Amino acid sequence: MKVSIKNNQKFQSKYSFHFIMLHRFKTILIFILLLLFFCTNTINAQLFNDLKTVNLIKKNVDCVYNQQFNEAQSIYLKIQKSYPGHPALYLLKGLQTYWTNYPMIITTPERSSFESDLRKCIQLSEKNKDQKYVAEYLQYNLCARGMLLKFYDDNSLTKDVIPLVTSSYSLLTLSFKFTQDYTDLYYFTGVYNYYREAYPNAHPIYKSLLFLFPHGDMKKGLLELQNAAVNAVVLRAESYYLLSWINSNFENNYPQAIKYSKLLHDLYPNNLLYTATYIKNLLLIKQYNEAENQIEVSQKFAVNKYFQTQLIIFRGILQEKKYHDINKAYQYYTIGMNSIKTYGDYGNEYAAYAYFGLSRISYSKGDKNAGRQFREKAKKLTASEEINFDK
């Protein structure tokens, strides 16, 4: 009897583990595709047959990405006047709330309105019974779900991720029946082709789930993303950002990563996420003067505390690598590491950079024990151990 119970417990544990891994893999592989999906051209679209409104939506999205929120709100009111009660309005509100409060963590007061607007978008989209507009409303539904999943996944809210993934997967499958072959779609095919092969290579634990998904093609995926970055109507920002991320975190090709992050920074100079990515990539290729210049310029106008904390850690890297002042670097790393913890999982990447720096400094001072401890902490927090600024 004891053996039977023990074996059953092992089976249940193994089953639960694979169940969680399956849904997490679906989340990573699929729902990264859904950001701004509502802006892709579709057939039988109600709102998107209105070219004037399409252009207003494009302007609204660009303003939100560039953190020009007053202008975005003004454009939003024009769209609202033409299409009162339309689910796209709740989608645009959710997008603006997300970027206005970036990084949005579980204690952000606006979290409630963010979730409410996206849930309302889903609800209204699912009420549509007109088959002529099924494609358009399906995409509003999916995009709202994708934005919610991004928020839940970024904050490790697994209990919210799994049911939303489960209820959304069939909708995503259905959506491909209604899309046309427009340049923006290269973003989606590029993401799938690349991540289907690259992600399990970097994280072998997912390889047992590969039989669930058709094979991809990493080279083809990169070419498709490059096509979208240059030619896409709406998904330029997402394509450039993903190309920068892939080249730094998966390909370890920092010169390519800086190319894309600079283009992105030039397009949206007010976007603090893109500015931080650009500075990080400058530091990775040792362009310390330009990185310092970007830090100084950004410091003057940025009031976002999360971004200011990122800059503190960047200053630590500069003090260590450019000025060789390990005492000042140690101070910056310590302050930055303690401050970034406030932002939960959003702070992990930058906390890891600080820990890697503290580890190097500890080793240089002969404190091997502290050096090992700091490095172990860094490894637990980072998504890529290669990005450590050791070299």
C-alpha positions, -999 to +999 in steps of 0.1 A: +000+000+000+028+024+008+044+018-025+011+024-043+005+057-025+041+069-031+039+061-068+005+078-071+020+109-055+049+109-079+025+106-108+003+134-095+034+156-090+048+148-124+013+155-140+009+188-122+044+199-132+038+191-169+003+208-167+019+240-155+048+238-179+024+232-208+003+263-201+034+284-193+049+274-226+017+283-245+017+317-227+053+325-237+051+311-272+016+323-282+004+353-263+034+375-271+018+375-305-013+393-293+000+428-284-017+453-307-033+425-327-064+447-331-045+470-354-038+444-381-059+446-412-087+421-414-115+412-437-151+422-430-140+448-404-165+474-392-143+500-377-113+493-400-133+500-431-132+536-418-098+549-430-101+581-410-106+562-378-078+538-387-054+567-390-066+581-357-060+548-340-025+547-355-018+582-341-032+573-308-010+542-305+021+561-315+014+588-289+009+562-262+042+545-271+060+578-271+043+587-237+025+617-252-006+609-231-024+642-234-023+640-272-033+604-271-063+613-249-074+640-273-073+615-302-091+589-281-120+613-276-124+617-314-125+580-318-150+577-290-173+603-306-174+583-339-178+548-322-193+552-288-194+519-268-171+501-293-148+475-277-118+491-293-123+520-270-117+499-239-087+483-255-071+517-262-079+528-226-062+497-213-032+503-235-029+539-223-033+529-186-006+503-190+020+527-204+010+556-182+017+535-151+046+514-165+058+493-149+024+481-137+027+459-106+001+442-086-001+471-061-005+498-088-038+516-080-048+518-117-046+480-119-083+478-112-093+501-141-068+484-164-083+450-158-119+463-158-114+480-192-099+449-208-125+426-193-152+450-207-136+447-241-137+409-239-173+410-228-184+434-256-165+415-282-181+382-273-216+398-275-211+404-312-234+380-332-230+396-366-209+372-387-198+401-409-177+415-381-166+383-364-129+388-374-127+423-360-144+415-327-124+383-324-092+404-326-104+429-299-112+399-277-078+383-283-058+415-278-075+423-245-067+388-233-031+391-245-026+423-226-041+408-195-018+378-198+012+400-202+004+418-170-004+385-151+028+368-165+050+398-157+038+397-121+039+359-118+002+356-112+000+320-124-035+315-109-048+341-134-026+330-163-037+294-166-075+299-169-071+327-193-047+307-215-071+278-215-101+298-225-082+318-252-063+291-271-092+281-293-100+318-301-064+323-313-066+293-336-099+306-350-084+341-356-060+329-383-089+320-405-097+357-408-064+374-413-050+386-446-014+385-458-004+420-448+031+430-438+021+434-401+014+396-400+051+389-405+055+399-368+032+370-358+048+344-381+083+357-372+076+353-334+063+318-339+090+306-362+118+319-340+105+311-305+092+277-315+128+266-320+149+290-299+130+289-266+132+252-259+169+253-270+175+278-243+152+261-218+154+223-224+127+217-198+101+226-225+114+201-251+090+174-239+061+197-250+074+203-286+052+176-302+022+199-295+034+226-319+045+225-356+082+232-362+094+267-368+125+282-385+147+305-366+164+322-396+131+326-414+116+341-382+143+367-379+138+377-415+101+380-410+106+402-380+130+424-399+104+427-427+078+438-401+102+462-384+108+480-417+075+478-434+047+472-408+020+498-405+015+495-367+038+468-353+071+486-359+078+492-322+070+456-312+091+442-340+122+464-333+119+457-295+117+420-301+146+420-325+167+438-300+157+414-272+163+383-293+198+395-304+209+403-269+192+374-249+192+345-274+218+353-301+242+372-279+247+395-309+251+429-291+260+449-322+227+438-338+208+445-306+221+481-304+211+486-341+175+478-333+173+495-300+187+527-314+161+527-342+134+521-316+148+549-294+149+573-323+112+565-332+100+569-296+125+590-277+101+596-247+095+559-241+115+550-210+115+513-216+131+518-250+156+544-236+167+520-209+171+492-234+192+515-256+215+525-227+219+489-216+229+479-251+254+508-253+270+495-221+272+460-234+292+471-264+313+494-242+301+527-258+305+543-224+306+580-235+273+577-254+257+557-226+267+584-201+253+611-224+220+593-227+219+589-189+225+626-183+199+637-209+173+612-195+180+621-159+168+657-166+133+650-178+124+615-165+104+615-132+095+578-134+110+563-102+115+528-118+135+544-146+155+565-122+164+533-103+176+517-136+198+548-142+214+543-108+225+508-117+237+520-151+258+546-132+273+518-112+284+500-144+299+533-156+318+539-124+331+503-125+339+500-162+347+535-174+361+552-143+374+521-125+361+535-092+348+503-075+339+521-043+314+544-060+302+516-082+296+495-050+274+523-036+254+527-068+249+490-071+237+487-035+213+516-037+200+504-071+196+468-060+177+478-029+154+502-047+145+480-076+131+453-053+100+476-049+090+466-085+088+429-080+095+408-110+100+439-132+131+446-111+147+412-114+168+419-146+183+451-132+188+436-097+208+409-114+230+434-131+237+450-096+244+416-080+268+407-108+286+440-102+287+435-065+301+400-071+330+413-093+339+440-068+338+415-039+361+391-058+385+420-066+387+428-029+395+392-020+361+384-005+354+352-024+325+342-001+306+374-008+315+372-044+299+337-047+268+347-028+262+378-050+267+358-082+243+331-071+216+357-063+222+373-098+218+339-115+185+333-098+171+366-111+185+369-146+168+356-178+202+354-194+235+347-175+254+359-205+243+395-199+263+402-168+288+430-179+317+408-168+337+415-199 
